[in-house]
Each structure stands twice: as C-alpha cells, then as structure tokens.
Amino acid sequence: MDRYLVISSDGHAGPRPEVYRDYLDPQRHEIGLQTIMWGTDYPHPEGTWPRTREMMLEIFHGLPEEDIEAMLGGNAAEFYGFDTEKLAPLALRIGPERRWFRAD
C-alpha cells in the first residue's frame, strides 16, 4: 500500500519554514521524493502568499537542484500529466530561478 504524507501550513500560523526544512532534508528520499509537491494557494493570504518566495528559499535553499525541481513542479507535472515542453516558457518567465536555492 502506498503511503501519503501531508505537511501543511498557512504561511502565517502553524509550522515555521525551518520545520519543513528539518523534515524534508533527511526524510524526502525515505518517504519518496516523487510524492512531495509544493503548493502555495496563491493568491489567497491563508496560503504562503505574499511570503511565497521567502518560504521557498527558507525551505529548499541548499538542497540538490534535481530534488528542488521535482518538489516545486516536476512531481506535479508528472502526476497531472502536464506537457512540460509547452509549460517551459511560462516557467522560465515566472518560475523560481535555480540560482536562488544554491548553497553559498
């Protein structure tokens, strides 16, 4: 049987970004990287907006690029069957940049 895990926050209350980071860093491969999808509930303020970029950086900064790419969009694209070639220009225009997440 597949296992599912949901960690959720409204971005204002609930777990701070470091809670997600502390969980994702050691656990993402144990629970299955392919099962993790980032969501923001934009433009609703009960989601991460208007702190979405800040929260993404706090949670994903320094993780391997391949893992970040999977969690921020690749897993959702595969799960929902999105045409990633058609979405690529949009992702380049509005998506997060890889350099944001690189460890210093």
DRENPA-3360 file (N, C-alpha, C; in nm, 2 decimals, always signed):
BEGIN
1 = MDRYLVIS = +0.08/-0.12/+0.00/+0.00/+0.00/+0.00/+0.09/+0.12/+0.00 ~ +0.05/+0.22/-0.08/+0.13/+0.35/-0.08/+0.10/+0.43/+0.04 ~ +0.21/+0.50/+0.08/+0.19/+0.59/+0.20/+0.18/+0.73/+0.15 ~ +0.10/+0.81/+0.22/+0.08/+0.95/+0.19/+0.11/+1.03/+0.31 ~ +0.17/+1.15/+0.29/+0.20/+1.24/+0.40/+0.17/+1.38/+0.35 ~ +0.10/+1.45/+0.44/+0.07/+1.59/+0.41/+0.13/+1.67/+0.53 ~ +0.21/+1.77/+0.49/+0.26/+1.87/+0.59/+0.20/+2.00/+0.53 ~ +0.13/+2.07/+0.61/+0.06/+2.19/+0.56/+0.08/+2.30/+0.66;
9 = SDGHAGPR = +0.08/+2.42/+0.60/+0.09/+2.54/+0.68/+0.02/+2.65/+0.60 ~ -0.03/+2.74/+0.68/-0.10/+2.86/+0.61/+0.00/+2.97/+0.58 ~ +0.13/+2.95/+0.62/+0.23/+3.05/+0.59/+0.23/+3.16/+0.69 ~ +0.14/+3.17/+0.78/+0.13/+3.28/+0.88/+0.13/+3.21/+1.02 ~ +0.05/+3.11/+1.03/+0.05/+3.03/+1.16/+0.10/+2.89/+1.13 ~ +0.10/+2.81/+1.23/+0.15/+2.68/+1.20/+0.30/+2.67/+1.19 ~ +0.35/+2.56/+1.14/+0.49/+2.54/+1.14/+0.57/+2.65/+1.07 ~ +0.68/+2.68/+1.12/+0.77/+2.78/+1.06/+0.85/+2.70/+0.94;
17 = PEVYRDYL = +0.90/+2.78/+0.85/+0.97/+2.71/+0.73/+1.08/+2.61/+0.78 ~ +1.15/+2.64/+0.89/+1.26/+2.55/+0.93/+1.20/+2.42/+0.97 ~ +1.08/+2.41/+1.01/+1.02/+2.28/+1.05/+1.01/+2.19/+0.92 ~ +0.96/+2.25/+0.81/+0.96/+2.18/+0.69/+1.10/+2.14/+0.64 ~ +1.19/+2.23/+0.65/+1.33/+2.21/+0.61/+1.39/+2.09/+0.69 ~ +1.37/+2.10/+0.83/+1.42/+1.99/+0.91/+1.36/+1.86/+0.88 ~ +1.24/+1.85/+0.83/+1.17/+1.73/+0.80/+1.21/+1.68/+0.66 ~ +1.21/+1.77/+0.56/+1.24/+1.74/+0.42/+1.38/+1.69/+0.40;
25 = DPQRHEIG = +1.47/+1.76/+0.47/+1.61/+1.73/+0.44/+1.65/+1.58/+0.46 ~ +1.62/+1.52/+0.58/+1.65/+1.38/+0.60/+1.54/+1.29/+0.55 ~ +1.42/+1.33/+0.53/+1.31/+1.23/+0.50/+1.27/+1.23/+0.36 ~ +1.30/+1.32/+0.28/+1.24/+1.33/+0.14/+1.27/+1.20/+0.06 ~ +1.38/+1.13/+0.08/+1.40/+1.01/+0.00/+1.34/+0.89/+0.07 ~ +1.33/+0.90/+0.20/+1.27/+0.78/+0.27/+1.12/+0.77/+0.24 ~ +1.05/+0.89/+0.23/+0.91/+0.89/+0.20/+0.88/+0.89/+0.06 ~ +0.98/+0.91/-0.02/+0.97/+0.91/-0.17/+0.96/+1.05/-0.22;
33 = LQTIMWGT = +1.07/+1.10/-0.28/+1.08/+1.24/-0.33/+0.97/+1.26/-0.43 ~ +0.93/+1.16/-0.51/+0.83/+1.17/-0.61/+0.69/+1.20/-0.55 ~ +0.67/+1.19/-0.42/+0.54/+1.21/-0.36/+0.52/+1.35/-0.30 ~ +0.63/+1.43/-0.31/+0.62/+1.56/-0.25/+0.60/+1.67/-0.36 ~ +0.49/+1.75/-0.33/+0.46/+1.86/-0.42/+0.44/+1.99/-0.34 ~ +0.50/+2.10/-0.39/+0.49/+2.23/-0.32/+0.36/+2.29/-0.37 ~ +0.28/+2.36/-0.28/+0.17/+2.43/-0.32/+0.16/+2.56/-0.24 ~ +0.11/+2.67/-0.30/+0.11/+2.80/-0.23/-0.03/+2.85/-0.21;
41 = DYPHPEGT = -0.13/+2.80/-0.27/-0.27/+2.85/-0.27/-0.28/+3.00/-0.31 ~ -0.19/+3.04/-0.40/-0.19/+3.18/-0.45/-0.32/+3.21/-0.52 ~ -0.38/+3.32/-0.50/-0.34/+3.44/-0.43/-0.40/+3.46/-0.29 ~ -0.44/+3.35/-0.23/-0.51/+3.36/-0.10/-0.41/+3.38/+0.01 ~ -0.43/+3.48/+0.09/-0.34/+3.51/+0.20/-0.33/+3.40/+0.31 ~ -0.43/+3.30/+0.31/-0.41/+3.19/+0.40/-0.31/+3.09/+0.36 ~ -0.26/+3.11/+0.24/-0.15/+3.02/+0.19/-0.02/+3.09/+0.22 ~ +0.08/+3.07/+0.14/+0.21/+3.13/+0.17/+0.22/+3.27/+0.11;
49 = WPRTREMM = +0.14/+3.31/+0.02/+0.14/+3.44/-0.04/+0.11/+3.54/+0.07 ~ +0.17/+3.65/+0.08/+0.27/+3.71/+0.00/+0.42/+3.68/+0.03 ~ +0.44/+3.57/+0.11/+0.57/+3.53/+0.15/+0.62/+3.41/+0.08 ~ +0.56/+3.38/-0.04/+0.59/+3.25/-0.11/+0.74/+3.24/-0.14 ~ +0.80/+3.34/-0.20/+0.94/+3.33/-0.23/+1.03/+3.31/-0.11 ~ +1.00/+3.39/-0.01/+1.08/+3.38/+0.12/+1.07/+3.24/+0.18 ~ +0.95/+3.18/+0.18/+0.93/+3.05/+0.24/+1.00/+2.94/+0.15 ~ +0.99/+2.96/+0.02/+1.06/+2.86/-0.07/+1.21/+2.86/-0.04;
57 = LEIFHGLP = +1.26/+2.98/-0.03/+1.41/+2.99/+0.00/+1.45/+2.93/+0.13 ~ +1.37/+2.96/+0.23/+1.40/+2.90/+0.36/+1.39/+2.75/+0.37 ~ +1.29/+2.70/+0.30/+1.27/+2.55/+0.30/+1.36/+2.47/+0.21 ~ +1.39/+2.52/+0.09/+1.46/+2.45/-0.02/+1.60/+2.49/-0.04 ~ +1.65/+2.60/+0.02/+1.78/+2.65/+0.00/+1.89/+2.55/+0.03 ~ +1.98/+2.52/-0.07/+2.09/+2.43/-0.05/+2.06/+2.29/-0.08 ~ +1.94/+2.25/-0.10/+1.91/+2.11/-0.14/+1.95/+2.09/-0.28 ~ +1.97/+1.97/-0.33/+2.01/+1.94/-0.46/+1.91/+1.99/-0.56;
65 = EEDIEAML = +1.96/+2.05/-0.67/+1.87/+2.11/-0.77/+1.76/+2.02/-0.83 ~ +1.80/+1.89/-0.85/+1.71/+1.79/-0.90/+1.59/+1.77/-0.80 ~ +1.62/+1.77/-0.68/+1.52/+1.75/-0.57/+1.43/+1.87/-0.57 ~ +1.48/+1.99/-0.57/+1.40/+2.11/-0.57/+1.31/+2.12/-0.69 ~ +1.37/+2.09/-0.81/+1.29/+2.09/-0.93/+1.17/+1.99/-0.92 ~ +1.20/+1.88/-0.87/+1.09/+1.78/-0.86/+0.98/+1.83/-0.76 ~ +1.02/+1.88/-0.64/+0.92/+1.92/-0.54/+0.85/+2.04/-0.58 ~ +0.91/+2.14/-0.65/+0.85/+2.26/-0.69/+0.76/+2.25/-0.81;
73 = GGNAAEFY = +0.77/+2.15/-0.89/+0.69/+2.14/-1.01/+0.69/+2.01/-1.09 ~ +0.81/+1.95/-1.09/+0.83/+1.83/-1.17/+0.73/+1.71/-1.13 ~ +0.72/+1.69/-1.00/+0.63/+1.59/-0.95/+0.48/+1.62/-0.98 ~ +0.44/+1.74/-0.97/+0.30/+1.78/-1.00/+0.28/+1.76/-1.15 ~ +0.38/+1.81/-1.24/+0.37/+1.79/-1.38/+0.35/+1.65/-1.42 ~ +0.43/+1.56/-1.36/+0.42/+1.42/-1.39/+0.28/+1.36/-1.34 ~ +0.25/+1.39/-1.22/+0.12/+1.34/-1.16/+0.00/+1.38/-1.24 ~ +0.00/+1.51/-1.28/-0.12/+1.56/-1.36/-0.11/+1.54/-1.51;
81 = GFDTEKLA = +0.00/+1.49/-1.55/+0.02/+1.47/-1.70/+0.04/+1.60/-1.78 ~ +0.10/+1.70/-1.72/+0.12/+1.83/-1.79/+0.23/+1.81/-1.90 ~ +0.21/+1.89/-2.00/+0.31/+1.90/-2.11/+0.42/+1.99/-2.07 ~ +0.53/+1.94/-2.02/+0.63/+2.03/-1.96/+0.70/+2.11/-2.07 ~ +0.70/+2.06/-2.19/+0.77/+2.14/-2.30/+0.68/+2.26/-2.33 ~ +0.55/+2.25/-2.33/+0.47/+2.37/-2.35/+0.47/+2.46/-2.23 ~ +0.49/+2.41/-2.11/+0.50/+2.49/-1.99/+0.63/+2.56/-1.97 ~ +0.74/+2.51/-2.04/+0.87/+2.56/-2.01/+0.89/+2.71/-2.03;
89 = PLALRIGP = +0.83/+2.77/-2.14/+0.85/+2.92/-2.15/+0.78/+3.00/-2.03 ~ +0.67/+2.95/-1.99/+0.60/+3.01/-1.88/+0.68/+2.99/-1.75 ~ +0.74/+2.88/-1.73/+0.82/+2.85/-1.61/+0.94/+2.94/-1.61 ~ +1.00/+2.96/-1.72/+1.12/+3.05/-1.73/+1.08/+3.19/-1.70 ~ +0.96/+3.23/-1.74/+0.92/+3.37/-1.72/+0.88/+3.40/-1.58 ~ +0.81/+3.31/-1.51/+0.75/+3.34/-1.38/+0.80/+3.24/-1.27 ~ +0.86/+3.14/-1.30/+0.90/+3.04/-1.20/+1.02/+3.08/-1.12 ~ +1.05/+3.01/-1.01/+1.17/+3.04/-0.94/+1.30/+3.01/-1.02;
97 = ERRWFRAD = +1.40/+3.08/-0.99/+1.53/+3.06/-1.06/+1.62/+2.97/-0.97 ~ +1.68/+2.88/-1.04/+1.77/+2.78/-0.97/+1.87/+2.84/-0.88 ~ +1.93/+2.96/-0.93/+2.03/+3.02/-0.85/+1.99/+3.07/-0.72 ~ +1.86/+3.09/-0.70/+1.80/+3.13/-0.57/+1.84/+3.03/-0.46 ~ +1.84/+2.91/-0.49/+1.85/+2.80/-0.40/+1.99/+2.74/-0.37 ~ +2.08/+2.79/-0.45/+2.22/+2.74/-0.44/+2.28/+2.77/-0.30 ~ +2.35/+2.67/-0.25/+2.42/+2.70/-0.12/+2.53/+2.79/-0.15 ~ +2.56/+2.88/-0.05/+2.67/+2.98/-0.07/+2.80/+2.92/-0.05;
% end
